[in-house]
Amino acid sequence: MIMEGGELPGLLVIEIGGIRGILLSHVAFLKKHFYLITMKELLENRKHLSKKVQAIYLWWHKPVIDQELLQSLPNLKVIANSGVGMDHLDLKLIASFGVKMANAPHAVSSSTADAGMALLLASARRLVEVHHIAISSSIDYCEADILGVKVAGATLGIVGMGRIGYKVALRAKAFEMNILYHNRTRRKAEEEQAVGATYCEKIDSLLQQADFVMVAVSLTPQTRNLIGKRELELMKPTATLINISRGPVVDQEALVTALQTGVIRAAALDVTYPEPLPRLPSLLTSWAGWAIKNIKISYLHRNIINFPYGGLHLKEFLRHKMGMEGEELPYVLIDCIGGMHGVYEDHVEFLQKHFHLVTIKEYLENKTSLSKKIRAIYMWYHKPVVNEELLQSLPNLRIVASSGVGIDHLDLNLLSSYGVKVSNTPFIISTDTADLGMALMLASSRRLVEGYEMAVSPDTEYFPADWLGTEVSGATLGIVGMGTIGYKVAERAKAFEMKILYHNRSQRKKEEESAVGAVYCKKIDNLLQQSDFVLLAVNLTPQTHKLIGKRELELMKPTATLINISRGLVVDQDALVEALQKKIIKAAALDVTYPEPLPRDHPLLKLKNVIITPHIGSATKKTRRIMMEEMTESIQAGLAGLPVPHEVLL
């Protein structure tokens, strides 16, 4: 659009750069279409410039639109507002001057929904807390019971099912969540079916059922303090509140009290009032969105294996065959109870119903009497160490049950030579590990750790206008290792509208590729060169040892992020440090390192473009409980001479 005489229309902006100004990177584009006038220039030369202004470009709610400004701009025709919310504007006043209003609802929907899921996952898996644990100078080891909350199968209640809320639902469905929603008007039946959402006419019903409550409403007189003391008290004590709408939608004083007194479990807030919050330590330290305490939850004992043994499920059959009532329980060797690598204390009661537990310490002190009694080893966190010396001392050992998937810590040939079977728990951890992979990707792309630190820092007076993350929707994700975990990551990433590439030893079936929209890369180099995010989900083998080294990192885009949820040794850490320091790649998000934890002087711990979590892929309370139950069943089956569930074969 060119005005008479070839002059571009005048566009009023608050300033260029600075705290609230338009981004410097946007200026060249805007200048192709408009003659930019800053507020400072207008105030200094109002007589000459006021008639030139035909539009106002609102960025971060600035400049302030009031009657005085509107009266001074006789040729103003339109105000363009960045984002969706317009609660900072007097629309009736603006309309009375014949000025049209526009916002950008579609532009922000995906990124805001992504931020909502990032906050949900980060809070559930305690990402900020465990990152700080992982990099702390005082940490010699990471506690064995840093457990989060399982997302898959949990209930998400969405308050406000507009564009953003619906995109949240699309993403949450891929995480196998049960979805409830409350809205002024009910969505069409086909829209509900597409995301598996159930309508709650009353918000109370949603609040009482949801494990996570996400607020995505506009700020209006009706939604101000929508979530207050009464609503918070309706929520489960294990629930998390996530607010991606506006700060005043939640009564902050009531929220602080609810968090301090355990009325709800946690909160994850992208918005507050004011922004930033006053630098009062008592207020800032009350936000428990990240520093989550463990909540003890009782989970129903369930059948994991459902194939019949003469009309009985495996559990009942084993109980019948082994005649546990009245007979001595089988002796099982464990590392210890509690501590760094020990069996969880709240698992002991269950295990002692099935086994006579012997710690390594007890065994070493009573070898003569115990060596022939021990028939199984229960490995938790790779402990106890199983070597030839131990195997030679246990003549009646029949099975080693290992927690998790990876078995690179075991010599399968050696165990087989002693006639010892090995089992793991491959399927139960897949969902949680995939969820963590997505959590790390979203947290890294949206700079959640940095954002949290900025939000609570006593030095923060304002949030910089150019503090930007990386868009996930539409980006390319390269998955290295398309096994059970990798495929679950792909299912989730598809819901974020990502383009998916994968590299695997063998190509997936066409229908599996089509289901997630994945494209096979026979050569890893092709994947690395195209991906915005590279996620590693492979087993550690001689072939995958330092699979990602200097050469591979240099093939990646300088804007790319590396995510590792497999094993630390899959990545050459020295090469990674160099790549991050020299900006060969943008960032890394690591759930695994070598060793674990890293030495406290390791350079990875000092880099701002790295998120590190202490190997928490399967670290949810529910999953660890089920893992323990599966290991118990494997031991019982092995000792009864039955097929071992999840037996690891050479």
Secondary structure as GFF3:
##gff-version 3
##sequence-region A 1 650
A	DSSP	three_ten_helix	4	6	.	.	.	ID=ss1
A	DSSP	beta_strand	10	13	.	.	.	ID=ss2
A	DSSP	alpha_helix	24	33	.	.	.	ID=ss3
A	DSSP	beta_strand	35	38	.	.	.	ID=ss4
A	DSSP	alpha_helix	39	44	.	.	.	ID=ss5
A	DSSP	alpha_helix	46	49	.	.	.	ID=ss6
A	DSSP	beta_strand	53	58	.	.	.	ID=ss7
A	DSSP	alpha_helix	67	71	.	.	.	ID=ss8
A	DSSP	beta_strand	78	81	.	.	.	ID=ss9
A	DSSP	alpha_helix	91	96	.	.	.	ID=ss10
A	DSSP	beta_strand	100	102	.	.	.	ID=ss11
A	DSSP	alpha_helix	105	124	.	.	.	ID=ss12
A	DSSP	alpha_helix	127	135	.	.	.	ID=ss13
A	DSSP	beta_strand	155	159	.	.	.	ID=ss14
A	DSSP	alpha_helix	163	174	.	.	.	ID=ss15
A	DSSP	beta_strand	178	182	.	.	.	ID=ss16
A	DSSP	alpha_helix	189	195	.	.	.	ID=ss17
A	DSSP	beta_strand	197	199	.	.	.	ID=ss18
A	DSSP	alpha_helix	203	209	.	.	.	ID=ss19
A	DSSP	beta_strand	212	215	.	.	.	ID=ss20
A	DSSP	alpha_helix	229	234	.	.	.	ID=ss21
A	DSSP	beta_strand	240	243	.	.	.	ID=ss22
A	DSSP	three_ten_helix	247	249	.	.	.	ID=ss23
A	DSSP	alpha_helix	252	260	.	.	.	ID=ss24
A	DSSP	beta_strand	266	269	.	.	.	ID=ss25
A	DSSP	alpha_helix	281	284	.	.	.	ID=ss26
A	DSSP	alpha_helix	314	322	.	.	.	ID=ss27
A	DSSP	beta_strand	331	334	.	.	.	ID=ss28
A	DSSP	alpha_helix	345	354	.	.	.	ID=ss29
A	DSSP	beta_strand	356	359	.	.	.	ID=ss30
A	DSSP	alpha_helix	360	365	.	.	.	ID=ss31
A	DSSP	alpha_helix	367	370	.	.	.	ID=ss32
A	DSSP	beta_strand	374	379	.	.	.	ID=ss33
A	DSSP	alpha_helix	388	393	.	.	.	ID=ss34
A	DSSP	beta_strand	399	402	.	.	.	ID=ss35
A	DSSP	alpha_helix	412	417	.	.	.	ID=ss36
A	DSSP	beta_strand	421	423	.	.	.	ID=ss37
A	DSSP	alpha_helix	430	445	.	.	.	ID=ss38
A	DSSP	alpha_helix	448	456	.	.	.	ID=ss39
A	DSSP	beta_strand	476	480	.	.	.	ID=ss40
A	DSSP	alpha_helix	484	495	.	.	.	ID=ss41
A	DSSP	beta_strand	499	503	.	.	.	ID=ss42
A	DSSP	alpha_helix	510	516	.	.	.	ID=ss43
A	DSSP	beta_strand	518	520	.	.	.	ID=ss44
A	DSSP	alpha_helix	524	530	.	.	.	ID=ss45
A	DSSP	beta_strand	533	536	.	.	.	ID=ss46
A	DSSP	alpha_helix	550	555	.	.	.	ID=ss47
A	DSSP	beta_strand	561	564	.	.	.	ID=ss48
A	DSSP	three_ten_helix	568	570	.	.	.	ID=ss49
A	DSSP	alpha_helix	573	581	.	.	.	ID=ss50
A	DSSP	beta_strand	587	590	.	.	.	ID=ss51
A	DSSP	three_ten_helix	603	606	.	.	.	ID=ss52
A	DSSP	beta_strand	610	612	.	.	.	ID=ss53
A	DSSP	alpha_helix	621	639	.	.	.	ID=ss54
###
